[in-house]
Amino acid sequence: MTSSLQRRSFTGGIAALSLGAILIAIPLIASAQTVEELKKKGELTVGLLVDFPPYGTTNASNQPDGYDADVARLMARDLGLKLNLVPVTGPNRIPFLLTNKVDLLVASLAVTPERARQVQFSQPYSAATIVLYGSKKINIKNAADLKAVRVGVARASTQDTTVTAMAPQGTEIRRFDDDASAMQALISGQVDAIGCSTTVAAQIAKRVPADTFEDKFVLKQQEMAVAMRPGQAELLKTVNDFVARNTANGELNKLYRKWLERDLPKL
């Protein structure tokens, strides 16, 4: 009996210690942070992708670069802080933020209702735009005009699902293995237009004579925002002010043009 009681007491003690450890750990997860605390630390730690060019990439010295990196540099300079860029991946972006490994994310994070339940989003600072891109000789103004043309898309991509949903019945949609194959099909004349991101369109424009192709209309635009931990009202206001000010003065547009060779979309 005594042995049984001792075992129960020991087990209860372990459970209590475990619970205590959990309770101690909870405040360390997704803790709020003020602008004053950041300034006291003297450093802004920003998570960003490095495998999503030209938004996130690496330079010749294998250091983080791209549009997002330049936005983070501008933000740190605005706040008077040293910048520490931390590479993240698509799956671990939000976990890195919520476990305080980074102060915020400038990581091409598209705003979605599901993500908004986990993080606090700023006003959009960027967007990935998917367009219908085709021959200037062919008149395509909207989805209704697609029935008369051959449209190429990368199979199972966002542009594939978007074009498939909007195209009139009978539209000839040719599906390719990837964007590179769809791009080549357009250049070689196998299709009249393709659904692609503006970055792919910019690559095509460099390979063909001027005025060969043009954006016909926007298929979809995914807005991206800076992500912060929930409950950081003051930091959210500071970041929103940064986005608004640098949108109005054209600084974000300059950076967008530098990396994507076109104007920042209207956000």
HELIX and SHEET records of a PDB file:
HELIX    1   1 THR A    2  ALA A   25  1                                  24    
HELIX    2   2 ILE A   26  LEU A   28  5                                   3    
HELIX    3   3 VAL A   35  LYS A   41  1                                   7    
HELIX    4   4 TYR A   67  LEU A   79  1                                  13    
HELIX    5   5 ARG A   93  LEU A   98  1                                   6    
HELIX    6   6 PRO A  113  ALA A  116  1                                   4    
HELIX    7   7 ALA A  143  ALA A  148  5                                   6    
HELIX    8   8 THR A  158  MET A  166  1                                   9    
HELIX    9   9 ASP A  179  SER A  188  1                                  10    
HELIX   10  10 THR A  198  ARG A  207  1                                  10    
HELIX   11  11 ALA A  233  ALA A  248  1                                  16    
HELIX   12  12 GLU A  251  LEU A  260  1                                  10    
SHEET    1   A 3 LYS A  82  VAL A  88  0                                        
SHEET    2   A 3 GLU A  43  LEU A  49  1                                        
SHEET    3   A 3 LEU A 104  LEU A 105  1                                        
SHEET    1   B 2 THR A  57  THR A  58  0                                        
SHEET    2   B 2 PRO A  64  ASP A  65 -1                                        
SHEET    1   C 5 GLU A 172  PHE A 176  0                                        
SHEET    2   C 5 ARG A 150  ALA A 154  1                                        
SHEET    3   C 5 ALA A 193  SER A 197  1                                        
SHEET    4   C 5 GLN A 120  SER A 135 -1                                        
SHEET    5   C 5 PHE A 213  MET A 228 -1                                        
END                                                                             
